[in-house]
Amino acid sequence: MAPQKSPDYSVKTVELILNMLEIFATDEDQPITPASLSAKLSITRNKAYRLIATLESKGFIERDESSGAYRIGLLSIALSQKILRHSTIIDHAHPIIEQLARKHDEAVYLTVLKGEEVIFIDMVDSRQPVRTASLIGNRFPLFTNAAGKLLKALETGDVEDLFKQRGRNAKKTDFSSLIAELSEIRIKGVAVDHGGLGEGVISVAVAIRDYAGKVIGALTLLGPSFRLLSDRLEHEVIPSLFESAESLSARFGYVHA
């Protein structure tokens, strides 16, 4: 007898609206129109118009009068801030993130794992004249940044198990080099990525753990490569990130063995 599938209780219109809001939140640099939403969501333009009209009437999105395109609205921004303020991990992490950002004068983020992506959920920016654009709310594939590599490397199980669902088309050279990198990250407890988040951008990440030792997120520092030189990373940034992550983990009951 074939196993029964779990019932699907989702409401399709609600799913569409949530997917729309995610597009508005993540595609800030692209003009969003009913036609582009229709294509992205595989729905008719008429349906896209109706959904847009609903969100606009509630203040979740706004229309740019000059271009006719739509963007995220003030109500969505206000709502996201309220949600973030009620997040326990952010409440505990933000003061430590701020201390790190001021100490090193580089952007510092709180990042969490969601499926096969990393989400940047909180941040304190640097005061440097040269800095990266804010990544708050953005999602990135796991192996494009230090946080994703770290969080995946520290999951329970052999690192080679991470690739069993990645298909047979992956290049063997990429596979073996990534396996080696993740194994080293697991041993050292820190990940450093060069260029995955943009040309000349370096990201560094260390883990945050809870009372059971489970990894619940990562402290991630970002900056340009001309400032984050190897000597500075090794002797200044990484020790500081470890110290801060240990302090934050202690707030969740973690005791280092």
N, C-alpha and C positions, 0 to 999 in steps of 0.2 A: 504494500500500500504506500502510495506516494505521501510524503509529509505534507500536512496542511499548511498553507501559507497564512501568516498573520493577517488579520483583517486590516484594511486600509481605511482609517478613520479621518484621513486628511480631507480638508475642504479645498477643492482645486482653486477657487477664486482667491482664498486666503493665501494659498501657496504662491499664486501669481503675484499678488500684492507684495508679499515678503521678498520674492525674487526681484521685483521691480525696485524696492527700496534698497536692496543690496547693490543693484546696478548703479543707482544714484549715488550710493555711498562710496563705491569703489572706482567708478569711471568719471572722476571729477574733471579730468582733463579733456574728455570727449563730449561734444555737444549731444545731448540726449533729446530725441524727438519721438513722436509716435511711430514714425517709420522705423527708426533704429530699435525701439523697444519691441515693435512687432517682429522684427527679424531675430533679435536676441532671444525672445521668449517663444517664438514659433506660434504666434497668435495673429488674428486679423488686425488690421489697422483700426477698424471700428471698435474692437474690444480694447485695444491699447488706448484709444481716445477716451473711452468710458472709464477705464481704470485710472488714467491720468486725471480726468476731471474729478473723480472721487477723492484722490489724494490731494489735489490742489485745493479743493473746497475745504478740506480739513487742515490745511497748512503744512502738510508733510512734504510737499514739493512746491516750487515756485517757478513761474514762467519769466524768462528774460525777455522783456519787451523789445529790445533791439534786435535780438537774434531769433526769437521765437522758440528757442530751446528751453529745456527744463533743467532744474538743479534741485538739490536737497533743500528742504525748507527749514525755517527757523524752529518749527515745532519738533521736527525730527532731531535737530541738534539739541534742543532743550531736553527732550525725552532721553536721548542717549546719555547726556550728562547726569541726569537723575539716576539712570540705571547704573552708571559707572560709580556714582557716589555710594551706592548701596552694595557694591561688590566688596566682600571681605578681603580678598587678596589684594585688591587695589588700595583699600584703606590701610592695610599694613605695609604695603610695598612703597607707596608714593613718597613718604618721608625719606626712605632709604635711597630711592631713585634720585630724589632731589639732592641729597647729600653727595651722591656719586657724581651727578652732573656738575655740581658746583666745584667739587674737588678737582675733577679732571678737565672741566670746561669742554665736555663732549656730550652729545646726545645719549641719554640712557633710557631704555625701554623696559617695560614688563611684557613678556611674550608668553603665550600659552599654545599648547598643541590642540588642534581640532581636526581629527581625522588625518588626512594626508597633507595638512597645511599648518602653517604657523600664523597666529594672529597677533598683531602688535596692539595691545589694549590700553597702555598708559605710557606716558613719556614726559620727561623734562628735557628741554633743548639746551644746547650750548649757547654761549654768548659770542661765539667766534663769528667773524665776518663771512667766513666760508663754512657752510654747513649743508647738510642734506635736507630735502623736503620732509615734512612730517609724514610718518608712516602709520599714525594711529588709525585703527580700524582696517588697515590693509591686511590681506592674506597673501602668503607666499608659499610656493611649493617647498617641501621639507629640505631638499638638498641644495637650495639656492642661498642659504644663509646659515650663520653659525648657530642660531637658536634651534632651527629645525634639525640640523645635524646632531646637536647635543641632545635634544629631547628624544629623538629617535634612537640614538646610540645607547642611551641609558634605559631604554625600555627593557623589561624582562625578556630573556631569551637570547639566543645567539644572533649576532649582528647579521649573519648570512640569511637568517630567516626573514629579514626585512625585505628581501628581494624575491621571495617565492611567488608573490602575486604581481610582479612587475613585467611578466611575460618573457618570452624567449628572444625578443628582438633587441634587448639591451646589449650594447657593445661590451665584449668581455673585458677589454682594457679599462673601460669606465667602471665596470662592475668591480673588478679586482682592486682598483685604486681607491674606490669609495669604501669598500669593505675595510681596507687597510686604514683609511682615514678615520672611519667610525670606531674601529678597534682601538686606535690611539686615543681618540676622544674619550672612550669609556675608561681607559686606564688613567688618563690625566685629569678627567673631570672638567675640561674646558675645551671649547671649540673656537677656532679662529677661521674666518672665511674672507677671502680676498676677491672682490669684484662681483660676488653673486647678487648683491643688491644695487649694483651700478658700477660703472667704470671708476676705479680709484677709490671705492668705498670698502672699508674694512669693518667687519662686525665680529664682536667677541662675546661669548655667552657662557655663563655658569648656571648650575641648576639650583632651584628652590625646592625644598622637600617638606613634607608634612610629618606629623608625629609617627607615622608608620614607615617613614623613609621613602615614601612614594614621591616621585618627581611631579610637581604640580605646576611648574612654570620655569622661566629663566630670566635672569637679569642680563640684558643685552646692551652693550655699548657700541655706538656707531661713530665713525669719523673718517676723514679723508686719509689716504695712505701716507701723504707727506707729513701728517702729524702723528699718526700711529705707527711709528717706526718700531722695528723688532725689539730694540733695547728698551724702549718705553713700555711696550706691551708686556715684556717679560718681567721687568723690575718694578713697574708702577701700576699699570692697569689691571693685570690679571690677579696679583696678590690682593689688590683692593676689592675687586669683584668677588673673590673667594670670601674675604672677610665679611663683606656686606651680605652675601648670600647666606652665610652661616648665621649671621645675626637675624636675618629675615626668617630663615627656616626655624630658628629657635622660637619665634613668635607663634609658629604653628605646631610647637611641641616636639620638634626634631632635636634629638640629642646625638651628636656625632660619636660614633663608636671609637 
